[in-house]
Amino acid sequence: MADEQKKPDSGRPPARRRKLSANLITLFDPKAPASEAYRSLRTNIGYAGIDRQIKTICVTSPGPGEGKSTTCANLAVSLAQTGNRVLLMEADLRKPKIHKYFAMPNDNGVTNILKGDIPFITAIKTLPEIRNLHLMCSGPLPPNPSEMLESQKMETLLAEAREEYDYVIVDTPPAGQLTDGAVVGRLVDGVILVVASGESNIDMARHARDNLNNVGANIMGTVVSKIDRHSGGAYYNRYYNYDRYYYEE
């Protein structure tokens, strides 16, 4: 019997071996209530772009641990699932998480481009499990993240990404504590502010909003994460039953 032909090796292990994060609920369980919530967010973004084209979107939060990275990743997956070409950009140059969600090496990315070490295309990582979704990691963490994000090169990077993709979803540090989120917020078409139900400090949330407003950022709306499914009635039980998926710390 002739030997069976081997399929060509893609060079990447399959998703189950790469141990993608369980936070990617839109990928692993598209019928879950959480996935429906992210699809609703995707739809709302579509309506927000009627008068002004929304292609570059920054996702931030008042403080750490409120769900911005999880929201960012699942929104990107949800947008890609409808056939949009999506770039998920990890612009949190202090404590990046996105590359861990997708089990990708953070060997190069945004900082390398801003330093002029590599061209745009070299920093793009493909995700074989998710058609139409590409990833740009943060790259090595710099000593001056705010200055790098505020540079002309960052504006050029976002403009190039905007030309190449239907949507560019950008993860940034918390806007209530650091200037990074506001710096990127002024460069993109819209900003989504993620706040954790029952956890987010109201003064910090207002501070984040003010920081974004002060630079002229277009705050598209707020995503409320970590809603207690036992206290919100039928509406929350149906659409926001995702507290068990939200964190994998």
C-alpha positions as CSV (number, residue, x, y, z in Angstrom):
1,M,0.0,0.0,0.0
2,A,1.4,3.4,-0.9
3,D,2.2,5.7,1.9
4,E,-0.4,8.4,2.5
5,Q,0.6,11.9,1.5
6,K,1.3,14.1,4.5
7,K,-0.5,17.4,4.7
8,P,1.8,20.3,4.6
9,D,2.8,21.7,8.0
10,S,1.5,25.2,8.6
11,G,4.3,25.8,11.1
12,R,1.9,26.6,13.9
13,P,0.3,24.1,16.3
14,P,-3.5,23.9,16.3
15,A,-5.6,26.0,18.7
16,R,-6.0,23.2,21.2
17,R,-2.2,22.8,21.5
18,R,-1.5,26.5,21.6
19,K,-3.9,26.8,24.6
20,L,-5.8,29.9,23.6
21,S,-7.4,31.7,26.5
22,A,-10.8,30.7,27.7
23,N,-11.6,34.4,27.7
24,L,-12.1,34.1,23.9
25,I,-15.8,33.1,24.4
26,T,-16.8,34.4,20.9
27,L,-14.4,31.8,19.5
28,F,-15.0,28.8,21.7
29,D,-18.8,29.2,22.4
30,P,-20.5,31.4,19.8
31,K,-23.9,30.5,21.2
32,A,-23.2,31.6,24.7
33,P,-25.0,34.7,26.1
34,A,-21.6,36.4,26.3
35,S,-21.0,36.0,22.6
36,E,-24.5,37.5,21.9
37,A,-23.5,40.5,24.0
38,Y,-20.3,41.0,21.9
39,R,-22.4,40.7,18.7
40,S,-24.7,43.4,20.1
41,L,-21.6,45.6,20.6
42,R,-20.5,44.9,17.1
43,T,-23.9,45.9,15.8
44,N,-23.9,49.1,17.8
45,I,-20.5,50.0,16.3
46,G,-22.0,49.6,12.9
47,Y,-24.8,52.0,13.6
48,A,-22.3,54.5,15.2
49,G,-20.6,54.8,11.8
50,I,-23.5,56.0,9.8
51,D,-22.5,59.6,9.8
52,R,-18.8,59.1,10.5
53,Q,-16.8,56.1,9.4
54,I,-15.6,54.2,12.4
55,K,-12.6,52.0,11.5
56,T,-10.1,52.5,14.3
57,I,-11.4,51.9,17.8
58,C,-9.5,52.2,21.1
59,V,-10.7,50.1,24.1
60,T,-9.7,51.3,27.5
61,S,-10.9,51.4,31.1
62,P,-10.7,53.6,34.2
63,G,-8.5,51.1,36.1
64,P,-6.8,47.7,35.8
65,G,-8.7,44.4,35.9
66,E,-12.0,45.8,34.5
67,G,-12.1,43.7,31.4
68,K,-10.8,45.9,28.6
69,S,-8.4,43.4,27.1
70,T,-11.1,40.7,27.2
71,T,-13.6,43.0,25.5
72,C,-11.0,44.1,23.0
73,A,-10.1,40.6,22.0
74,N,-13.7,39.3,21.7
75,L,-14.9,42.4,19.8
76,A,-12.1,41.8,17.3
77,V,-13.1,38.1,16.9
78,S,-16.7,39.0,16.6
79,L,-16.0,41.6,13.8
80,A,-13.8,39.1,12.0
81,Q,-16.5,36.5,12.1
82,T,-18.7,38.6,9.8
83,G,-16.0,38.8,7.1
84,N,-14.4,42.0,8.1
85,R,-10.6,42.2,7.9
86,V,-9.6,43.1,11.4
87,L,-6.3,44.0,13.0
88,L,-6.1,43.6,16.8
89,M,-3.3,46.0,18.0
90,E,-1.7,45.6,21.4
91,A,-0.9,49.2,22.3
92,D,-0.7,48.5,26.1
93,L,3.1,49.0,26.3
94,R,3.1,48.6,30.1
95,K,1.3,45.3,30.8
96,P,0.2,43.7,27.5
97,K,-2.2,40.7,27.7
98,I,-3.6,40.3,24.2
99,H,-0.7,38.1,22.9
100,K,-1.2,35.8,25.8
101,Y,-4.9,35.3,24.9
102,F,-3.9,34.0,21.5
103,A,-0.8,32.2,22.7
104,M,1.5,34.2,20.4
105,P,5.1,35.2,21.1
106,N,5.6,38.9,21.9
107,D,8.9,39.0,20.0
108,N,8.1,42.1,17.9
109,G,5.3,44.5,17.4
110,V,4.3,48.1,17.9
111,T,7.5,49.3,19.7
112,N,9.7,47.8,17.0
113,I,7.7,49.7,14.3
114,L,7.8,53.0,16.2
115,K,11.6,52.6,16.7
116,G,12.0,52.1,13.0
117,D,13.4,48.6,13.4
118,I,10.9,46.7,11.2
119,P,8.2,47.6,8.6
120,F,4.5,47.4,9.3
121,I,4.0,44.0,7.5
122,T,6.7,42.3,9.5
123,A,4.8,42.8,12.8
124,I,1.6,41.2,11.5
125,K,0.8,37.8,13.0
126,T,-1.8,35.6,11.4
127,L,-4.3,33.6,13.5
128,P,-5.1,30.4,11.6
129,E,-8.1,29.7,13.9
130,I,-9.8,32.9,13.1
131,R,-10.1,33.9,9.5
132,N,-9.7,37.6,8.7
133,L,-8.2,38.4,12.1
134,H,-4.6,39.5,12.4
135,L,-2.6,40.4,15.5
136,M,0.1,43.0,16.1
137,C,1.7,42.5,19.5
138,S,3.2,45.2,21.7
139,G,6.8,44.1,21.2
140,P,9.4,44.7,23.9
141,L,8.2,47.1,26.6
142,P,9.9,50.5,26.3
143,P,11.0,52.8,29.1
144,N,8.9,55.7,27.7
145,P,5.5,54.2,26.5
146,S,3.6,57.5,26.7
147,E,6.1,59.3,24.5
148,M,6.2,56.5,22.0
149,L,2.4,56.4,21.7
150,E,2.2,60.2,21.4
151,S,4.8,60.3,18.5
152,Q,4.1,61.1,14.9
153,K,5.1,57.5,14.1
154,M,2.2,56.2,16.1
155,E,-0.2,58.4,14.1
156,T,1.4,57.1,10.9
157,L,1.1,53.5,12.1
158,L,-2.6,53.9,12.8
159,A,-3.2,55.6,9.5
160,E,-1.4,52.7,7.6
161,A,-3.4,50.1,9.6
162,R,-6.6,52.0,8.8
163,E,-5.9,51.7,5.0
164,E,-5.1,48.0,5.2
165,Y,-8.0,46.8,7.4
166,D,-11.8,47.3,7.8
167,Y,-11.4,47.6,11.5
168,V,-8.4,48.2,13.8
169,I,-9.1,47.4,17.5
170,V,-6.5,48.9,19.8
171,D,-6.0,47.8,23.4
172,T,-4.5,50.5,25.7
173,P,-3.6,50.9,29.4
174,P,-6.4,52.3,31.7
175,A,-7.2,55.9,30.9
176,G,-8.1,56.7,34.5
177,Q,-4.6,56.2,35.7
178,L,-2.3,56.8,32.8
179,T,-2.2,59.2,29.8
180,D,-1.6,56.4,27.3
181,G,-5.3,55.7,26.7
182,A,-6.1,59.3,26.1
183,V,-3.1,59.7,23.8
184,V,-4.2,56.9,21.6
185,G,-7.9,57.9,22.0
186,R,-7.3,61.2,20.2
187,L,-5.8,59.4,17.2
188,V,-8.6,56.9,16.6
189,D,-12.1,57.2,15.2
190,G,-13.8,56.1,18.5
191,V,-13.2,55.0,22.1
192,I,-15.0,52.3,24.1
193,L,-14.7,52.7,27.9
194,V,-15.0,49.4,29.8
195,V,-16.2,49.6,33.5
196,A,-16.6,46.7,35.9
197,S,-20.0,46.5,37.6
198,G,-19.7,46.9,41.3
199,E,-15.9,47.3,41.1
200,S,-15.1,50.4,39.1
201,N,-14.4,53.5,41.2
202,I,-16.8,56.2,40.1
203,D,-14.3,59.0,40.5
204,M,-11.7,57.2,38.5
205,A,-14.3,56.5,35.8
206,R,-15.1,60.2,35.6
207,H,-11.4,61.0,35.5
208,A,-11.0,58.6,32.6
209,R,-13.9,60.2,30.8
210,D,-12.5,63.7,31.4
211,N,-9.0,62.6,30.2
212,L,-10.5,61.4,27.0
213,N,-12.8,64.4,26.5
214,N,-9.9,66.8,27.1
215,V,-8.0,65.5,24.1
216,G,-11.1,65.5,21.9
217,A,-11.5,61.7,21.8
218,N,-14.8,60.4,20.4
219,I,-16.2,58.3,23.3
220,M,-18.7,56.0,21.5
221,G,-20.0,54.4,24.7
222,T,-19.4,52.3,27.7
223,V,-19.3,48.5,28.1
224,V,-20.3,47.3,31.6
225,S,-18.4,44.1,32.5
226,K,-18.7,41.6,35.4
227,I,-22.4,42.1,35.9
228,D,-23.8,39.8,38.6
229,R,-26.2,37.5,36.8
230,H,-28.0,36.8,40.1
231,S,-29.0,40.5,40.7
232,G,-29.9,41.9,37.4
233,G,-33.2,40.2,36.4
234,A,-34.0,38.3,33.2
235,Y,-32.3,40.9,31.0
236,Y,-28.9,40.5,32.6
237,N,-29.4,36.7,32.9
238,R,-29.9,36.5,29.2
239,Y,-27.4,38.9,27.8
240,Y,-24.6,39.2,30.4
241,N,-24.2,35.8,31.9
242,Y,-20.4,35.7,31.4
243,D,-18.8,36.3,34.8
244,R,-17.4,32.8,34.8
245,Y,-15.6,33.4,31.4
246,Y,-14.3,36.8,32.0
247,Y,-11.0,36.4,33.8
248,E,-8.2,33.8,33.7
249,E,-5.8,35.6,36.0
